[in-house]
Amino acid sequence: MNPQSKQTAECPSCRIPVALPLPASCPRCGRPLDMPRLVWCRADGKEVVQPLGQRCTLGRHPANVLQLEDREVSKEHAVIEHTQGQFRIKDLQSSNGTFVNGRRISEFLLRDGDEIRLGATRLGFRVGGGPVPAVRTSGFTVMGGGGVLSNVLASERADESADFKPEAAIRDGEALRRDYEKLRAALEFQRQVGVETELSAVLDKTLAAAFDMLKADNGAILLKGAEGGLHIEAVRRRTDGQNQDEVVVSATLLDRVMKSREGVLTADAIMDERFVSSRSIIAQGIRSAMAVPLITKGEVRGVIFLDTRERTGAFTDKDLRVLSAIGSQAASAIESAELHRRLAAEERERDNLARFLPPVLVDQVAKGELHLQDAGELRPVTVLFSDIRGFTSMSENNPPQQVVSMLKQYFELMADAVFYQRGIVDKFIGDAVMALWGAPEPLPDAPARACLAALEMQDRMRDFNAERVQSSLPPIGVGIGINTGLAVVGLMGSSRRPEYTAIGDTVNVASRLCGLAAAGEILISAETAHGAGGRIAAKPLPAAQVKGRTQRVSVFKLIPPDLYAAESTFVRE
């Protein structure tokens, strides 16, 4: 999350930043904001707010009220329903389950501050516009800072390198024992975690390894969020009873570990003055607690916390060294898992971009060298539409599987021709293709490129039809229309499903020209014909009346190069 997003959230309707705490409604669009809602971070780090109505479905499918682009989320994963003033979340028999505050649920009555986890996506349930309440995750609460940490028994500098001294450099048995503990912890960690790549599994298995090696009653891993604060990401308890007492983690302890970059061992955690008023802590009588930093590339990424209730089994400085060694291994595993997640997200983004951008532009967008405008801008563009003639009757008279197979081959041929001329496939509309030149990449020769792509399309269709005839299938006729002019281009649509597209009269005229074109014909506007210059030949046709235009449109028929000699009249500058 960028620095600004620490104080703002994003309106889900008009997408402007809104200062926290949220007002009752968005200052621009007026949509209610100060109401029960879900809050989460998008992939770009922006905090997003989803106000909750009577029913909110969550899942990977676009039909959901809240679409989550997370491969671990089912198509229809969960639903939040509002009944009698309360919000209840229900799992819809999802593959990976629905979790609230770290516990898997089938149905749960939500409270302000509850954390919902679907796959790798975490969402907060919020009521009202006040400050976010203390984090509650499976019985763990982080109490705010300001206290003084008492009874620190030992500290351990984080061993970021985990190097072992050469045998000749060992001068005493204590150093040998310390290195042995490091090695034991590393081997145990690798046995438990292995080559796990999912972050949630790495965190869970890290705590499992710590519990196997240390006599802990409760454990948690907290990771630093984009805004800099710590968030509880995984918890583990020795016993899994339903009526367990709450475990309070001292923010003072966490703050010290983060700033000093040292592991800390404390005794009698109730002596922390932040815990004095906490009856649950006093009743539990926590006798010993440890916390160690997770450090990668010189940066503290989080903290591992363990506690024990047994005075006779209180942690020792040796235990602290073991936990520090586990922390060193865990930090590297967490970094690898996060890298794996980022690479997977980038791959999904590249796959999405590849649907409508040629490979050279996909690379530029992925590298940040070319930007897709988040808001529409007026640009000179050339728009192409192609459409199959007689597609409705074809669909009625042929099996659906055969029609779908034909469309797939047809779209592949059309898209390749567009990409070859540096155009983008704006969208597939039924049996039609909409392509665009001049955005997001400015192209001075956009009209010529669009015309050359159209000629290539018809050439490919002739070869395609020859194969169909050999297979005793009827040929397919395609009409194409092209227009050049100004259009508004950018990312449009809903915040959950934006599409890069163009809108405006230029687009509408291109579509109308496509509708006028006969099978095998390419009709272009006067703007396109003159914009293409000497690279194409076009024959003027009678001006046409198109829907949405009061004046007739000048129309030209694009002439293939091999027919130049047969045409007596054409535009060729």
C-alpha positions as CSV (number, residue, x, y, z in Angstrom):
1,M,0.0,0.0,0.0
2,N,1.3,3.4,-0.9
3,P,1.8,6.1,1.8
4,Q,-1.4,7.8,0.9
5,S,-3.5,4.6,1.4
6,K,-2.6,4.6,5.2
7,Q,-5.2,7.4,5.6
8,T,-7.6,6.7,2.7
9,A,-9.8,4.0,1.3
10,E,-11.2,3.7,-2.2
11,C,-14.8,4.2,-3.0
12,P,-16.0,1.1,-4.9
13,S,-18.3,3.1,-7.1
14,C,-16.3,6.1,-8.4
15,R,-12.9,4.8,-7.2
16,I,-11.7,8.1,-5.7
17,P,-9.7,8.0,-2.5
18,V,-11.7,8.8,0.6
19,A,-10.1,9.9,3.9
20,L,-10.4,7.6,7.0
21,P,-12.4,7.4,9.2
22,L,-15.0,7.0,6.4
23,P,-17.8,9.6,6.1
24,A,-21.4,8.5,5.8
25,S,-21.2,8.7,2.0
26,C,-18.7,9.3,-0.8
27,P,-18.1,13.0,-1.4
28,R,-18.2,12.5,-5.2
29,C,-20.9,9.9,-6.0
30,G,-22.9,10.0,-2.8
31,R,-22.8,6.2,-2.3
32,P,-23.1,5.2,1.4
33,L,-19.8,4.3,3.0
34,D,-20.3,4.5,6.8
35,M,-22.1,1.2,6.9
36,P,-21.3,-2.5,7.5
37,R,-18.7,-3.3,4.9
38,L,-15.8,-5.4,3.9
39,V,-12.3,-3.9,3.6
40,W,-9.4,-5.5,1.8
41,C,-6.3,-4.6,-0.2
42,R,-6.1,-5.0,-4.0
43,A,-3.1,-6.4,-5.7
44,D,-1.9,-2.8,-6.4
45,G,-1.9,-2.1,-2.6
46,K,-5.0,0.2,-2.6
47,E,-7.5,-0.4,0.2
48,V,-11.0,-1.1,-1.2
49,V,-14.3,-0.8,0.6
50,Q,-17.3,-3.0,-0.3
51,P,-20.5,-1.8,1.4
52,L,-22.7,-4.8,2.4
53,G,-26.4,-4.9,1.4
54,Q,-28.9,-7.7,2.0
55,R,-26.9,-10.3,0.3
56,C,-23.2,-10.3,-0.8
57,T,-21.8,-13.3,-2.7
58,L,-18.1,-13.9,-2.7
59,G,-16.1,-16.0,-5.2
60,R,-13.9,-16.2,-8.3
61,H,-16.8,-16.0,-10.8
62,P,-17.6,-12.6,-12.3
63,A,-21.3,-13.1,-11.4
64,N,-20.5,-12.6,-7.6
65,V,-21.2,-9.3,-5.9
66,L,-17.5,-9.4,-4.9
67,Q,-15.3,-11.2,-7.4
68,L,-12.0,-12.3,-5.9
69,E,-9.2,-13.0,-8.4
70,D,-7.6,-15.7,-6.3
71,R,-7.0,-19.2,-7.6
72,E,-7.5,-20.7,-4.1
73,V,-11.1,-19.2,-4.0
74,S,-14.0,-21.3,-5.4
75,K,-16.3,-19.9,-8.1
76,E,-19.1,-19.6,-5.6
77,H,-17.2,-19.6,-2.3
78,A,-19.3,-17.9,0.4
79,V,-22.2,-15.5,1.0
80,I,-22.9,-12.8,3.6
81,E,-26.5,-12.3,4.4
82,H,-28.2,-9.5,6.4
83,T,-31.1,-10.6,8.6
84,Q,-32.6,-8.9,11.6
85,G,-29.8,-6.3,11.8
86,Q,-27.0,-8.9,11.8
87,F,-24.6,-10.2,9.2
88,R,-24.0,-13.9,8.9
89,I,-21.4,-15.5,6.6
90,K,-22.0,-19.0,5.2
91,D,-19.5,-21.2,3.4
92,L,-21.0,-22.5,0.1
93,Q,-19.2,-25.9,0.2
94,S,-16.0,-24.3,-1.1
95,S,-12.9,-26.4,-1.8
96,N,-10.5,-24.6,0.5
97,G,-13.0,-23.5,3.2
98,T,-14.0,-20.2,4.7
99,F,-12.1,-19.0,7.8
100,V,-13.2,-16.3,10.3
101,N,-10.5,-15.2,12.9
102,G,-8.4,-18.2,11.9
103,R,-11.1,-20.8,12.4
104,R,-12.8,-22.8,9.6
105,I,-16.6,-22.2,9.7
106,S,-19.7,-23.3,7.9
107,E,-21.7,-20.4,9.3
108,F,-20.7,-17.5,11.5
109,L,-22.3,-14.4,12.9
110,L,-19.9,-11.5,12.1
111,R,-18.8,-8.9,14.6
112,D,-16.9,-5.6,14.0
113,G,-13.2,-6.3,13.5
114,D,-13.6,-10.0,12.4
115,E,-11.2,-11.2,9.8
116,I,-12.4,-13.3,6.9
117,R,-10.0,-15.5,4.9
118,L,-11.0,-17.0,1.6
119,G,-8.0,-18.7,0.0
120,A,-5.1,-16.3,0.2
121,T,-7.5,-13.3,0.4
122,R,-8.1,-11.6,3.8
123,L,-11.0,-9.3,4.3
124,G,-12.0,-7.3,7.4
125,F,-15.6,-6.9,8.5
126,R,-16.2,-3.3,9.7
127,V,-19.2,-1.6,11.2
128,G,-19.3,2.2,11.5
129,G,-16.7,4.8,10.7
130,G,-14.7,4.7,13.9
131,P,-11.2,3.3,14.4
132,V,-10.5,-0.3,13.6
133,P,-10.9,-2.4,16.8
134,A,-8.1,-4.6,18.2
135,V,-7.2,-7.5,15.9
136,R,-8.9,-10.7,16.9
137,T,-7.6,-13.9,15.3
138,S,-8.5,-17.3,16.8
139,G,-8.3,-15.9,20.4
140,F,-5.2,-13.8,19.9
141,T,-5.4,-10.1,20.6
142,V,-2.6,-7.5,20.1
143,M,-2.9,-4.8,22.8
144,G,-1.7,-1.3,21.8
145,G,1.7,-0.1,22.7
146,G,2.8,2.4,25.3
147,G,3.7,-0.1,28.1
148,V,7.1,-1.0,29.6
149,L,8.4,-4.5,29.0
150,S,9.4,-6.0,32.3
151,N,11.4,-9.0,33.3
152,V,13.4,-9.5,30.1
153,L,15.5,-12.6,30.8
154,A,17.5,-12.8,27.5
155,S,17.8,-11.4,24.1
156,E,19.3,-12.9,21.0
157,R,20.6,-11.0,18.0
158,A,18.9,-12.4,14.9
159,D,21.3,-14.6,12.9
160,E,20.5,-13.5,9.3
161,S,23.2,-15.5,7.7
162,A,23.0,-18.7,9.9
163,D,26.7,-19.3,9.0
164,F,28.5,-22.2,10.8
165,K,32.1,-21.7,12.0
166,P,34.7,-23.9,10.4
167,E,35.8,-26.8,12.7
168,A,39.3,-25.2,13.3
169,A,37.6,-22.0,14.5
170,I,35.6,-23.7,17.3
171,R,37.4,-23.0,20.6
172,D,34.8,-24.2,23.2
173,G,32.0,-26.6,23.6
174,E,29.4,-23.9,24.1
175,A,30.0,-22.6,20.5
176,L,29.7,-26.2,19.2
177,R,26.4,-26.7,21.1
178,R,25.0,-23.4,19.7
179,D,25.9,-24.5,16.2
180,Y,24.4,-27.9,16.7
181,E,21.1,-26.3,17.8
182,K,21.1,-24.1,14.7
183,L,21.7,-27.2,12.5
184,R,19.0,-29.2,14.4
185,A,16.5,-26.4,14.0
186,A,17.3,-26.0,10.3
187,L,16.9,-29.7,9.6
188,E,13.7,-29.9,11.6
189,F,12.3,-26.9,9.7
190,Q,13.2,-28.4,6.3
191,R,11.5,-31.6,7.4
192,Q,8.3,-29.8,8.3
193,V,8.2,-27.1,5.7
194,G,10.2,-28.6,2.8
195,V,9.7,-26.8,-0.5
196,E,6.2,-25.5,0.3
197,T,5.2,-22.5,-1.9
198,E,1.9,-21.5,-0.4
199,L,2.3,-18.7,2.2
200,S,-0.4,-20.0,4.5
201,A,1.1,-23.5,4.5
202,V,4.6,-22.1,5.2
203,L,3.3,-20.2,8.2
204,D,1.3,-23.1,9.6
205,K,4.2,-25.5,9.2
206,T,6.6,-23.1,10.7
207,L,4.5,-23.0,13.9
208,A,4.2,-26.8,13.8
209,A,8.0,-27.1,13.7
210,A,8.4,-24.6,16.6
211,F,5.9,-26.6,18.7
212,D,7.7,-29.8,18.0
213,M,11.0,-28.4,19.2
214,L,9.7,-26.1,22.0
215,K,7.2,-26.6,24.8
216,A,4.9,-23.8,23.8
217,D,1.2,-23.5,24.6
218,N,0.3,-20.8,22.1
219,G,2.1,-19.4,19.0
220,A,1.5,-16.8,16.3
221,I,3.2,-15.4,13.3
222,L,2.7,-11.7,12.6
223,L,3.8,-10.2,9.3
224,K,4.3,-6.5,8.4
225,G,1.6,-5.2,6.1
226,A,2.1,-2.7,3.3
227,E,1.2,0.2,5.6
228,G,3.9,-0.9,8.1
229,G,1.8,-2.4,10.9
230,L,1.9,-6.0,12.0
231,H,-1.0,-8.4,11.3
232,I,-1.6,-11.8,12.8
233,E,-1.3,-14.2,9.8
234,A,-1.2,-17.7,11.5
235,V,-1.8,-19.1,15.0
236,R,-1.4,-22.4,16.7
237,R,-2.4,-23.7,20.2
238,R,-1.3,-26.8,22.0
239,T,-4.9,-27.7,22.9
240,D,-7.9,-27.0,20.6
241,G,-10.7,-26.6,23.0
242,Q,-13.8,-24.6,22.2
243,N,-13.7,-22.4,25.3
244,Q,-10.1,-21.4,25.4
245,D,-9.1,-18.2,27.1
246,E,-7.9,-15.2,25.0
247,V,-4.2,-14.8,24.5
248,V,-3.0,-11.2,24.6
249,V,0.2,-10.4,22.8
250,S,2.0,-7.3,24.0
251,A,2.5,-4.6,21.3
252,T,5.4,-3.4,23.5
253,L,7.1,-6.7,23.1
254,L,6.5,-6.8,19.3
255,D,7.7,-3.2,19.0
256,R,10.9,-3.9,20.8
257,V,11.6,-7.0,18.6
258,M,10.9,-5.0,15.4
259,K,13.1,-2.1,16.4
260,S,16.0,-3.9,18.1
261,R,16.1,-6.8,15.5
262,E,16.7,-9.1,18.5
263,G,14.7,-12.0,19.9
264,V,13.4,-11.4,23.4
265,L,12.6,-13.8,26.2
266,T,10.4,-12.5,29.0
267,A,9.0,-14.0,32.2
268,D,5.7,-13.3,34.0
269,A,4.2,-11.5,31.0
270,I,1.4,-10.1,33.2
271,M,4.0,-7.7,34.6
272,D,3.8,-5.7,31.4
273,E,1.7,-2.7,32.5
274,R,-0.4,-3.0,29.3
275,F,-1.7,-6.4,30.7
276,V,-2.5,-5.2,34.2
277,S,-6.1,-4.6,33.4
278,S,-6.6,-7.7,31.4
279,R,-8.4,-10.3,33.6
280,S,-8.0,-13.0,31.0
281,I,-4.2,-12.7,31.1
282,I,-4.1,-12.6,34.9
283,A,-6.3,-15.7,35.0
284,Q,-4.1,-17.5,32.6
285,G,-0.9,-16.6,34.4
286,I,1.4,-16.6,31.4
287,R,4.8,-17.4,32.8
288,S,7.1,-17.1,29.8
289,A,7.0,-15.6,26.3
290,M,9.4,-15.3,23.4
291,A,9.4,-13.3,20.2
292,V,12.0,-13.3,17.4
293,P,12.2,-11.2,14.2
294,L,11.8,-12.5,10.7
295,I,14.5,-10.8,8.6
296,T,15.2,-11.0,4.9
297,K,17.5,-8.8,2.9
298,G,18.1,-6.7,5.9
299,E,14.5,-5.9,6.5
300,V,12.3,-7.0,9.4
301,R,9.3,-8.6,7.8
302,G,7.5,-9.9,10.9
303,V,7.7,-11.7,14.3
304,I,7.2,-15.2,15.6
305,F,5.6,-15.2,19.1
306,L,5.4,-18.2,21.5
307,D,4.2,-18.4,25.1
308,T,3.9,-21.1,27.8
309,R,1.8,-21.3,30.9
310,E,4.0,-23.7,32.9
311,R,6.3,-22.1,35.4
312,T,8.4,-25.3,35.6
313,G,8.5,-25.4,31.8
314,A,9.4,-21.8,31.3
315,F,11.5,-21.0,28.2
316,T,15.3,-20.7,28.5
317,D,17.9,-18.7,26.6
318,K,18.6,-22.0,24.7
319,D,15.0,-22.1,23.6
320,L,15.3,-18.5,22.4
321,R,18.3,-19.5,20.3
322,V,16.4,-22.4,18.8
323,L,13.4,-20.1,18.0
324,S,15.8,-17.5,16.4
325,A,17.2,-20.3,14.2
326,I,13.7,-21.3,13.2
327,G,12.9,-17.6,12.5
328,S,16.0,-17.3,10.2
329,Q,14.8,-20.3,8.2
330,A,11.2,-19.2,8.2
331,A,12.0,-15.7,6.9
332,S,13.6,-17.2,3.8
333,A,10.7,-19.6,3.3
334,I,8.2,-16.7,3.6
335,E,10.1,-14.6,1.1
336,S,10.1,-17.5,-1.3
337,A,6.4,-18.1,-0.9
338,E,5.7,-14.4,-1.4
339,L,7.9,-14.3,-4.5
340,H,6.0,-17.4,-5.8
341,R,2.7,-15.6,-5.2
342,R,3.9,-12.4,-6.9
343,L,5.2,-14.4,-9.9
344,A,1.9,-16.3,-10.2
345,A,0.0,-13.0,-10.0
346,E,2.2,-11.4,-12.7
347,E,1.7,-14.5,-14.8
348,R,-2.1,-14.2,-14.5
349,E,-1.8,-10.5,-15.3
350,R,0.3,-11.3,-18.4
351,D,-2.2,-14.0,-19.5
352,N,-5.1,-11.5,-19.1
353,L,-3.2,-8.8,-21.1
354,A,-2.3,-11.3,-23.8
355,R,-6.0,-11.8,-24.5
356,F,-6.1,-8.3,-26.2
357,L,-2.6,-7.0,-26.5
358,P,0.1,-8.2,-28.9
359,P,3.2,-9.8,-27.2
360,V,5.4,-6.8,-27.6
361,L,2.9,-4.6,-25.8
362,V,2.3,-7.2,-23.1
363,D,6.1,-7.0,-22.3
364,Q,6.0,-3.2,-22.2
365,V,3.0,-3.1,-19.9
366,A,4.5,-5.7,-17.6
367,K,7.7,-3.8,-17.3
368,G,5.9,-0.5,-16.7
369,E,7.2,1.0,-19.9
370,L,3.6,1.4,-21.2
371,H,0.6,2.3,-19.0
372,L,-3.1,1.5,-19.5
373,Q,-4.9,4.6,-18.5
374,D,-7.1,4.2,-15.4
375,A,-9.3,7.0,-16.6
376,G,-10.5,7.6,-20.1
377,E,-8.6,10.0,-22.4
378,L,-9.4,11.3,-25.9
379,R,-7.1,9.7,-28.5
380,P,-6.9,9.4,-32.3
381,V,-7.6,5.8,-33.0
382,T,-8.5,3.4,-35.9
383,V,-11.2,0.9,-35.0
384,L,-11.9,-2.4,-36.9
385,F,-14.9,-4.7,-36.6
386,S,-15.2,-8.1,-38.3
387,D,-18.3,-10.2,-38.3
388,I,-19.4,-13.5,-39.7
389,R,-22.3,-13.4,-42.1
390,G,-25.2,-15.8,-41.5
391,F,-23.9,-16.8,-38.1
392,T,-27.4,-17.0,-36.5
393,S,-28.6,-19.6,-39.0
394,M,-25.2,-21.4,-38.8
395,S,-25.7,-21.7,-35.0
396,E,-29.2,-23.0,-35.4
397,N,-28.3,-25.7,-38.0
398,N,-25.1,-27.0,-36.5
399,P,-24.2,-28.8,-33.2
400,P,-23.0,-26.3,-30.5
401,Q,-19.6,-28.1,-30.2
402,Q,-19.0,-27.6,-33.9
403,V,-19.9,-23.9,-33.8
404,V,-17.6,-23.3,-30.7
405,S,-14.7,-25.1,-32.4
406,M,-15.2,-23.0,-35.6
407,L,-15.3,-19.8,-33.5
408,K,-12.1,-20.7,-31.7
409,Q,-10.2,-21.2,-35.0
410,Y,-11.8,-18.0,-36.5
411,F,-10.8,-15.9,-33.5
412,E,-7.3,-17.2,-33.5
413,L,-6.9,-16.2,-37.2
414,M,-8.3,-12.8,-36.6
415,A,-6.3,-12.1,-33.5
416,D,-3.0,-13.1,-35.1
417,A,-3.6,-10.7,-38.0
418,V,-4.4,-7.9,-35.6
419,F,-1.3,-8.6,-33.4
420,Y,1.0,-8.8,-36.5
421,Q,0.1,-5.2,-37.3
422,R,0.6,-4.0,-33.6
423,G,-3.1,-3.7,-33.0
424,I,-5.0,-4.8,-29.9
425,V,-8.0,-7.1,-29.7
426,D,-10.5,-4.9,-27.8
427,K,-13.1,-7.7,-27.3
428,F,-14.9,-10.6,-28.8
429,I,-18.6,-9.9,-29.1
430,G,-20.5,-13.1,-30.0
431,D,-19.1,-13.9,-33.5
432,A,-17.6,-10.4,-33.9
433,V,-14.1,-9.1,-33.3
434,M,-13.3,-5.5,-32.3
435,A,-9.7,-4.4,-32.8
436,L,-8.0,-1.1,-32.1
437,W,-4.9,0.8,-33.3
438,G,-3.4,4.0,-31.7
439,A,-4.0,3.1,-28.1
440,P,-2.4,2.3,-25.7
441,E,0.5,2.7,-28.1
442,P,0.4,5.8,-30.3
443,L,0.7,4.7,-34.0
444,P,1.0,7.4,-36.7
445,D,0.3,4.8,-39.3
446,A,-2.7,3.3,-37.5
447,P,-5.1,3.6,-40.5
448,A,-2.7,1.8,-42.8
449,R,-2.0,-1.0,-40.2
450,A,-5.7,-1.6,-39.7
451,C,-6.3,-1.9,-43.4
452,L,-3.4,-4.3,-43.9
453,A,-4.7,-6.3,-41.0
454,A,-8.1,-6.5,-42.6
455,L,-6.6,-7.7,-45.9
456,E,-4.7,-10.3,-44.0
457,M,-7.9,-11.4,-42.3
458,Q,-9.6,-12.0,-45.6
459,D,-6.6,-13.8,-47.0
460,R,-6.6,-16.1,-43.9
461,M,-10.3,-16.7,-44.3
462,R,-9.9,-17.8,-47.9
463,D,-7.3,-20.4,-46.7
464,F,-9.5,-21.4,-43.8
465,N,-12.5,-21.9,-46.1
466,A,-10.5,-24.0,-48.5
467,E,-9.8,-26.4,-45.6
468,R,-13.5,-26.4,-44.6
469,V,-14.6,-27.2,-48.1
470,Q,-12.2,-30.2,-48.2
471,S,-13.8,-31.4,-45.0
472,S,-17.3,-31.0,-46.6
473,L,-18.1,-28.0,-44.4
474,P,-19.7,-24.8,-45.8
475,P,-17.4,-21.7,-46.2
476,I,-17.7,-18.8,-43.9
477,G,-18.1,-15.2,-45.1
478,V,-16.7,-12.3,-43.0
479,G,-17.5,-8.6,-43.4
480,I,-15.1,-5.9,-42.1
481,G,-15.6,-2.2,-41.3
482,I,-12.9,0.3,-40.4
483,N,-13.1,3.9,-39.2
484,T,-10.6,6.5,-37.9
485,G,-11.2,9.4,-35.6
486,L,-11.2,10.5,-31.9
487,A,-12.4,8.1,-29.2
488,V,-12.3,7.9,-25.4
489,V,-9.9,5.0,-24.5
490,G,-8.9,3.6,-21.1
491,L,-9.8,1.1,-18.4
492,M,-13.6,1.0,-18.2
493,G,-16.2,-1.2,-16.6
494,S,-16.7,-2.1,-12.9
495,S,-13.8,-1.9,-10.4
496,R,-13.9,-5.7,-10.2
497,R,-13.8,-6.3,-13.9
498,P,-12.2,-3.4,-15.8
499,E,-11.6,-3.7,-19.5
500,Y,-9.3,-1.6,-21.8
501,T,-11.6,-0.3,-24.5
502,A,-12.6,2.6,-26.7
503,I,-16.0,4.3,-26.8
504,G,-17.5,7.1,-28.9
505,D,-18.9,7.9,-32.4
506,T,-15.7,6.6,-34.1
507,V,-16.4,3.2,-32.7
508,N,-20.1,3.3,-33.6
509,V,-19.4,4.2,-37.3
510,A,-16.8,1.4,-37.6
511,S,-19.5,-1.1,-36.3
512,R,-22.0,0.3,-38.8
513,L,-19.6,0.0,-41.7
514,C,-19.0,-3.6,-40.7
515,G,-22.8,-4.2,-40.8
516,L,-22.9,-2.8,-44.4
517,A,-20.0,-5.0,-45.6
518,A,-20.9,-8.1,-47.6
519,A,-19.1,-11.4,-47.1
520,G,-15.4,-11.0,-48.1
521,E,-15.8,-7.2,-48.3
522,I,-13.8,-4.5,-46.4
523,L,-15.5,-1.1,-46.1
524,I,-13.6,1.9,-44.7
525,S,-14.4,5.5,-44.0
526,A,-12.9,8.4,-45.9
527,E,-10.8,9.3,-42.8
528,T,-9.3,5.8,-42.9
529,A,-8.7,5.8,-46.7
530,H,-6.9,9.2,-46.6
531,G,-5.1,8.4,-43.3
532,A,-3.6,5.2,-44.8
533,G,-1.9,7.2,-47.6
534,G,-0.3,5.3,-50.5
535,R,-0.1,2.0,-48.7
536,I,-3.7,0.9,-49.7
537,A,-6.1,1.2,-52.6
538,A,-9.7,2.0,-52.1
539,K,-12.7,2.4,-54.4
540,P,-15.3,5.1,-53.5
541,L,-18.9,3.9,-53.0
542,P,-22.1,5.9,-52.7
543,A,-22.4,7.6,-49.3
544,A,-24.3,5.5,-46.9
545,Q,-26.9,6.4,-44.2
546,V,-25.9,4.7,-40.9
547,K,-27.8,4.4,-37.7
548,G,-27.1,7.2,-35.2
549,R,-25.8,9.7,-37.9
550,T,-28.0,12.4,-39.5
551,Q,-25.5,12.9,-42.4
552,R,-24.5,10.2,-44.8
553,V,-21.0,8.7,-44.3
554,S,-18.5,8.5,-47.1
555,V,-17.6,4.9,-47.8
556,F,-14.7,3.3,-49.6
557,K,-14.2,-0.4,-50.5
558,L,-10.7,-1.6,-49.7
559,I,-9.1,-3.3,-52.8
560,P,-6.8,-6.2,-52.4
561,P,-3.4,-5.6,-54.1
562,D,-3.9,-8.4,-56.6
563,L,-7.1,-6.7,-57.9
564,Y,-5.5,-3.2,-58.4
565,A,-5.4,-3.7,-62.2
566,A,-9.0,-4.8,-62.4
567,E,-10.3,-1.7,-60.7
568,S,-10.6,1.5,-62.7
569,T,-11.2,3.9,-59.9
570,F,-9.5,4.0,-56.6
571,V,-7.9,6.3,-54.0
572,R,-4.2,5.8,-53.8
573,E,-2.2,8.8,-52.5
